[in-house]
Amino acid sequence: MRAITVSLLIICAVAGMLSAQSSKPVIVPAAKPAVTSAQQAPARDNSASIQGALKMLQEMKAANEETLRKQAATLEQLDELEKAADQLKIYAKRG
């Protein structure tokens, strides 16, 4: 019993000496946006890149619509399964 008490007192004394956080504040300078010559120049219309981006967005839209259609079908199947499970619960309670 005495050994446990002494070890607990030593642990508390050591823990008291340790500082959990440093008392010195850390100052972080504010982030400044880097200004490059490309940002200062006016944006040029590059019709090829715009057309490519537009085509990519249309493909993404089609893929998203397909995913939504599949999810809707899955939700419908889950609703049917839930209705069937509810009916089974009702019949199990009766029987």
Secondary structure, DSSP 8 states (H G I E B T S, - for coil): -HHHHHHHHHHHHHHHHS-SS-SS------------HHHHS-----HHHHHHHHHHHHHHHHHHHHHHHHHHHHHHHHHHHHHHHHHHHHHHHH-
